[in-house]
Amino acid sequence: MQITHILDAEAATVAPAVTFKLGKLEVQSELAKLISVQPGIGRADIARLTGMARSTVSDHVQPLLDLGLFSELRARYAGRGRPSVGLTLNARAGIVLVADIGITHVRLVIADLTRNKLAEDAFTPDFKVAPEVLLDKVVSHFDTLMRENLLQSIRVRTLVVGVASPVDFENGVSVRPPIMPGWDGFPIAAWLRKKMGITVLVDNDVNLMALGEARSRLASASPLLFVKVASGIGCGIITKDGALHRGADGDAGDIGHIRAENGGNVTCACGNVGCIEAIASVPSIVGQIRQARGLEPSEEIELSALVAAGDTLAIRLVREAAAQIGEVVATLVNMFNPSCIVLGGKLAHMSDDLLSGVRAAVYRRAPPLATRRLTIENSRVGREAGVLGGIALGVDNVLSTQGLQKIQSRP
Ligand SMILES: [Zn+2]
């Protein structure tokens, strides 16, 4: 599946004032990103959108062509008049790897620079072993995938790793992950960089899901909030210009530990009481069902199966959770004034109760100006969101100024 960031007129315009202030490499990076989301765009269109002179556009485009990063092709079905010539990213100019390390499964994807998936694999992780053991497995799975799909001749540009944990993005370190205890402070990015010799980015899984969702929608869908409700509750924040907002330390959107209205004295894994995650996540709903029915903790309960079968207790508890999550999301709307709120994760996938609960609370609580054009929807890309976001982050990195610099030194 291919995703492109579908641009509307507003977002496609790179303000001339901005490009004027940028250095050569920064302008080339901006142009590279523009071409990557508008494949086939011609030099004249770039000049029109950026306000740059045609000759200036050519001065900046030529180095990108020389790097082998882009090709300029004649449109196959040009009409009358001058045949149109368009710029496109060279898919084979590099490969991006994505390792989405979830609690129950690890997904590995190899994609080209046009965001097409070339190969994928998955395995069940074991968090009882040291991080090195699991990451070693990731590396060897990628080696096998590259070999089996005859991709060794293409240069690997970037590896993006998603983890279900707060992440210090600058340093590529997971910080006090509640569900992966051995990973606290482990230098994921540095370890993989040393092992593989490539750029490695590590981000929170919900951040990647938010990016994947935003890039599969119109640019006007941002600012966008992606709320994931599964084993934990988290939120990824996309700014108006389509970038991830990670905050000062990478912890922005960690909404699971906001105090819930009905939180009471329920103890949360974080050590606090009354957190939204402690009363409205999937494990907490399952715990409430066990308690109500006097079941042992060892007894397996599949919440989605109960909901699908119309179990009234399960449905009531899901609705109560949805209402509580809705209150938190309504507060986020006050803070952030998003254009779109997207719901994802297991609880969103199993029924529309989360969606209706969040909608009801937001429309009741948030001010009219903030809800006038607000859309609240379930994820469009579903379980693909994280992988798509990882691919987008990886390609963005390849086309960044640092990425272009690296390609210059290692074509
Ligand atoms: Zn908590």
Boltz pocket constraint, residues with backbone or C-beta under 6 A from the ligand:
constraints:
  - pocket:
      binder: B
      contacts: [[A, 256], [A, 257], [A, 268], [A, 269], [A, 270], [A, 271], [A, 272], [A, 275], [A, 277], [A, 278]]
      max_distance: 6.0
